[in-house]
Amino acid sequence: MYVGTLSFDLLLGDVRSLKEKRSIVRPIVADLQRKYPVSAAEVEHMDLYRRAGIGLAMVSGDAGHLSDVLDRCERLVAGRPEVELLSVRRRLHGDDD
């Protein structure tokens, strides 16, 4: 069994309220969950307007499949024009850990 996680640190565009922030972050989280077999949520910078942290996790029996899905998730978030991807942290855990 393999577990993979991604943590995204995002800078949002011209956002002036937490309501505007939610209108950007929620669709990203929903797209990740709809398109891929992952669990995703906003996990950091909850009280900042222009910053967001999104975390996601996935469990798979195949490390190659896990890496492929995590790559696709990263491309999806990086391709969103309304956010700037500041950093991505990836972790893979296997039975050997």
NUDO-395409 format. One record per residue (C-alpha): residue in one letter; chain; x, y, z; residue number from 1. Coordinates in steps of 0.5 Angstrom, whole numbers, plus 500, padded with zeros to 3 digits. Example, Ala and Ser with C-alpha at 12.3 -4.5 7.8 and 13.67 -1.06 7.14 Angstrom:
2
A:A:525:491:516:1;
S:A:527:498:514:2;
***
This chain:
97
M:A:500:500:500:1;
Y:A:502:507:498:2;
V:A:500:514:501:3;
G:A:502:520:497:4;
T:A:500:527:499:5;
L:A:501:534:496:6;
S:A:501:541:500:7;
F:A:500:547:495:8;
D:A:502:554:498:9;
L:A:498:559:493:10;
L:A:498:566:492:11;
L:A:491:569:490:12;
G:A:490:575:486:13;
D:A:486:581:487:14;
V:A:482:578:493:15;
R:A:479:583:498:16;
S:A:475:578:503:17;
L:A:475:571:506:18;
K:A:468:571:501:19;
E:A:472:572:495:20;
K:A:478:567:497:21;
R:A:473:562:498:22;
S:A:470:563:491:23;
I:A:477:561:488:24;
V:A:479:556:493:25;
R:A:473:552:493:26;
P:A:472:550:486:27;
I:A:480:548:486:28;
V:A:478:543:491:29;
A:A:472:541:488:30;
D:A:475:540:481:31;
L:A:481:536:485:32;
Q:A:476:531:488:33;
R:A:471:531:482:34;
K:A:477:529:477:35;
Y:A:481:525:481:36;
P:A:481:519:487:37;
V:A:484:524:492:38;
S:A:481:527:499:39;
A:A:483:535:499:40;
A:A:481:541:503:41;
E:A:484:548:505:42;
V:A:489:547:510:43;
E:A:493:553:511:44;
H:A:492:561:512:45;
M:A:485:560:513:46;
D:A:485:568:516:47;
L:A:489:571:510:48;
Y:A:485:574:504:49;
R:A:491:573:499:50;
R:A:494:566:501:51;
A:A:491:559:501:52;
G:A:494:552:503:53;
I:A:491:546:500:54;
G:A:492:539:502:55;
L:A:491:533:499:56;
A:A:492:525:500:57;
M:A:491:519:496:58;
V:A:492:511:497:59;
S:A:494:506:492:60;
G:A:497:499:491:61;
D:A:501:502:486:62;
A:A:507:507:487:63;
G:A:507:509:479:64;
H:A:499:510:479:65;
L:A:500:514:485:66;
S:A:505:519:482:67;
D:A:501:519:476:68;
V:A:495:522:479:69;
L:A:499:527:484:70;
D:A:503:529:478:71;
R:A:496:531:474:72;
C:A:493:534:481:73;
E:A:499:539:481:74;
R:A:498:541:474:75;
L:A:491:542:475:76;
V:A:493:547:480:77;
A:A:499:550:477:78;
G:A:494:551:471:79;
R:A:489:555:474:80;
P:A:490:563:472:81;
E:A:487:566:478:82;
V:A:492:563:483:83;
E:A:500:563:483:84;
L:A:503:557:486:85;
L:A:508:559:490:86;
S:A:511:552:493:87;
V:A:509:544:492:88;
R:A:511:539:497:89;
R:A:510:532:496:90;
R:A:511:526:500:91;
L:A:510:519:499:92;
H:A:510:513:504:93;
G:A:510:506:503:94;
D:A:510:499:506:95;
D:A:518:500:508:96;
D:A:517:507:512:97;
***
